Protein backbone atom coordinates (compact mmCIF):
# COMPACT_ATOMS: atom_id res chain seq x y z
CA UNK A 1 0.00 0.00 0.00
CA UNK A 2 1.52 3.25 -0.98
CA UNK A 3 1.87 5.89 1.70
CA UNK A 4 3.32 9.15 0.48
CA UNK A 5 4.23 12.19 2.54
CA UNK A 6 5.11 15.06 0.24
CA UNK A 7 5.15 18.82 -0.26
CA UNK A 8 3.87 18.79 -3.84
CA UNK A 9 0.22 18.74 -4.83
CA UNK A 10 -1.41 15.61 -6.26
CA UNK A 11 -3.96 14.87 -8.97
CA UNK A 12 -6.77 12.80 -7.39
CA UNK A 13 -8.09 11.55 -10.74
CA UNK A 14 -4.66 10.39 -11.89
CA UNK A 15 -3.96 8.75 -8.53
CA UNK A 16 -7.26 6.84 -8.57
CA UNK A 17 -6.75 5.77 -12.20
CA UNK A 18 -3.28 4.43 -11.34
CA UNK A 19 -4.66 2.58 -8.32
CA UNK A 20 -7.34 0.85 -10.43
CA UNK A 21 -5.13 0.12 -13.42
CA UNK A 22 -4.92 -3.55 -14.34
CA UNK A 23 -7.02 -4.73 -11.39
CA UNK A 24 -10.35 -6.09 -12.66
CA UNK A 25 -11.29 -7.37 -9.16
CA UNK A 26 -12.00 -3.81 -8.04
CA UNK A 27 -15.74 -3.11 -8.07
CA UNK A 28 -15.81 -0.10 -5.74
CA UNK A 29 -13.53 2.85 -5.06
CA UNK A 30 -14.02 5.31 -2.21
CA UNK A 31 -12.00 8.47 -1.74
CA UNK A 32 -11.61 11.41 0.60
CA UNK A 33 -9.87 14.66 -0.24
CA UNK A 34 -9.06 17.04 2.60
CA UNK A 35 -8.71 20.71 1.62
CA UNK A 36 -7.25 23.69 3.49
CA UNK A 37 -10.08 25.99 4.66
CA UNK A 38 -10.03 29.78 4.83
CA UNK A 39 -11.54 29.88 8.33
CA UNK A 40 -11.34 27.93 11.57
CA UNK A 41 -13.07 28.57 14.90
CA UNK A 42 -14.61 31.75 13.49
CA UNK A 43 -11.27 33.27 12.44
CA UNK A 44 -9.93 33.86 8.94
CA UNK A 45 -7.03 31.58 8.02
CA UNK A 46 -4.57 32.87 5.43
CA UNK A 47 -2.05 30.02 5.55
CA UNK A 48 -1.61 26.68 7.26
CA UNK A 49 1.66 24.91 7.99
CA UNK A 50 1.81 21.16 8.49
CA UNK A 51 4.89 19.62 10.11
CA UNK A 52 5.70 15.96 10.62
CA UNK A 53 8.37 13.64 11.94
CA UNK A 54 9.99 11.96 8.88
CA UNK A 55 10.18 8.21 9.19
CA UNK A 56 7.78 8.03 12.12
CA UNK A 57 4.94 9.51 10.06
CA UNK A 58 5.26 6.97 7.24
CA UNK A 59 5.50 4.12 9.74
CA UNK A 60 2.36 5.23 11.60
CA UNK A 61 0.36 5.68 8.39
CA UNK A 62 1.42 2.21 7.25
CA UNK A 63 0.22 0.79 10.60
CA UNK A 64 -3.15 2.53 10.21
CA UNK A 65 -3.48 1.18 6.67
CA UNK A 66 -2.59 -2.35 7.85
CA UNK A 67 -5.39 -2.14 10.39
CA UNK A 68 -7.83 -1.21 7.62
CA UNK A 69 -6.66 -4.22 5.59
CA UNK A 70 -7.12 -6.43 8.64
CA UNK A 71 -10.73 -5.24 9.02
CA UNK A 72 -11.85 -5.14 5.37
CA UNK A 73 -11.00 -7.06 2.18
CA UNK A 74 -9.21 -4.30 0.28
CA UNK A 75 -7.72 -4.81 -3.16
CA UNK A 76 -5.84 -1.51 -3.06
CA UNK A 77 -5.44 1.64 -1.00
CA UNK A 78 -3.51 4.88 -1.06
CA UNK A 79 -2.72 7.62 1.43
CA UNK A 80 -1.08 10.85 0.29
CA UNK A 81 -0.55 13.55 2.90
CA UNK A 82 1.10 16.86 2.23
CA UNK A 83 3.23 18.90 4.60
CA UNK A 84 4.68 22.39 4.46
CA UNK A 85 2.94 25.71 3.96
CA UNK A 86 -0.50 25.57 2.32
CA UNK A 87 -3.03 28.19 1.28
CA UNK A 88 -6.81 27.93 1.51
CA UNK A 89 -8.19 25.80 -1.30
CA UNK A 90 -5.09 23.61 -1.60
CA UNK A 91 -5.41 19.85 -1.17
CA UNK A 92 -3.94 18.39 2.02
CA UNK A 93 -4.73 14.69 2.03
CA UNK A 94 -6.02 11.97 -0.29
CA UNK A 95 -7.28 8.65 1.03
CA UNK A 96 -8.44 6.04 -1.49
CA UNK A 97 -9.64 2.51 -0.84
CA UNK A 98 -10.72 -0.09 -3.37
CA UNK A 99 -12.50 -3.38 -2.90
CA UNK A 100 -14.78 -5.74 -4.76
CA UNK A 101 -17.79 -4.24 -2.98
CA UNK A 102 -18.88 -0.75 -1.88
CA UNK A 103 -19.37 -1.42 1.82
CA UNK A 104 -15.75 -2.38 2.38
CA UNK A 105 -14.46 0.52 0.26
CA UNK A 106 -16.67 3.12 1.95
CA UNK A 107 -16.17 1.90 5.52
CA UNK A 108 -12.40 1.50 5.21
CA UNK A 109 -12.02 4.97 3.69
CA UNK A 110 -13.99 6.53 6.57
CA UNK A 111 -11.96 4.49 9.07
CA UNK A 112 -8.66 5.63 7.58
CA UNK A 113 -9.49 9.33 7.64
CA UNK A 114 -10.92 9.12 11.18
CA UNK A 115 -7.75 7.43 12.41
CA UNK A 116 -5.46 9.76 10.45
CA UNK A 117 -7.03 12.80 12.13
CA UNK A 118 -6.10 11.51 15.59
CA UNK A 119 -3.19 9.09 15.18
CA UNK A 120 -0.97 10.47 12.41
CA UNK A 121 1.97 12.49 13.78
CA UNK A 122 1.32 15.82 12.08
CA UNK A 123 1.37 19.23 13.75
CA UNK A 124 -0.67 22.06 12.31
CA UNK A 125 -0.38 25.80 12.73
CA UNK A 126 -2.57 28.48 11.18
CA UNK A 127 -1.85 32.06 10.25
CA UNK A 128 -4.73 34.37 11.17
CA UNK A 129 -5.07 38.17 11.30
CA UNK A 130 -4.25 37.90 15.03
CA UNK A 131 -1.05 35.92 14.36
CA UNK A 132 0.09 32.32 14.15
CA UNK A 133 -1.43 29.65 16.39
CA UNK A 134 -1.11 25.90 16.85
CA UNK A 135 -4.24 23.89 16.12
CA UNK A 136 -5.34 21.74 19.04
CA UNK A 137 -6.85 18.27 18.76
CA UNK A 138 -10.65 18.28 18.64
CA UNK A 139 -12.92 16.12 20.79
CA UNK A 140 -15.06 15.49 17.69
CA UNK A 141 -12.12 13.82 15.94
CA UNK A 142 -11.47 11.59 18.95
CA UNK A 143 -15.16 10.61 19.02
CA UNK A 144 -15.08 9.78 15.30
CA UNK A 145 -12.10 7.48 15.87
CA UNK A 146 -13.77 5.81 18.86
CA UNK A 147 -16.69 4.60 16.76
CA UNK A 148 -14.25 2.16 15.13
CA UNK A 149 -13.01 0.67 18.41
CA UNK A 150 -15.85 -1.80 19.09
CA UNK A 151 -15.56 -5.04 17.11
CA UNK A 152 -17.51 -5.22 13.89
CA UNK A 153 -21.02 -6.63 14.30
CA UNK A 154 -21.29 -10.27 13.23
CA UNK A 155 -23.64 -9.49 10.32
CA UNK A 156 -21.35 -6.74 8.96
CA UNK A 157 -18.28 -8.92 9.25
CA UNK A 158 -19.87 -11.55 7.03
CA UNK A 159 -20.45 -8.93 4.35
CA UNK A 160 -17.03 -7.28 4.56
CA UNK A 161 -14.63 -10.07 5.29
CA UNK A 162 -14.19 -13.41 3.61
CA UNK A 163 -12.39 -16.26 5.40
CA UNK A 164 -9.09 -15.45 3.71
CA UNK A 165 -9.07 -11.83 4.95
CA UNK A 166 -10.71 -12.34 8.34
CA UNK A 167 -8.51 -11.63 11.38
CA UNK A 168 -7.32 -14.82 13.14
CA UNK A 169 -9.14 -13.91 16.36
CA UNK A 170 -12.55 -13.89 14.63
CA UNK A 171 -14.48 -16.98 13.55
LINLINCOR-V843481 format. One record per helix or strand of 2 or more residues. SS is the DSSP state (alpha for helix, beta for strand). FROM is the first residue (numbers start at 1). TO is the last residue. If there is no record, write none. Layout:
[[SS & FROM & TO] [SS & FROM & TO]]
This chain:
[[beta & 2 & 6] [alpha & 12 & 20] [beta & 28 & 35] [beta & 39 & 40] [beta & 43 & 44] [beta & 47 & 52] [alpha & 56 & 71] [beta & 74 & 82] [beta & 84 & 86] [beta & 91 & 99] [alpha & 102 & 119] [beta & 122 & 128] [beta & 131 & 134] [alpha & 139 & 146] [alpha & 154 & 160]]
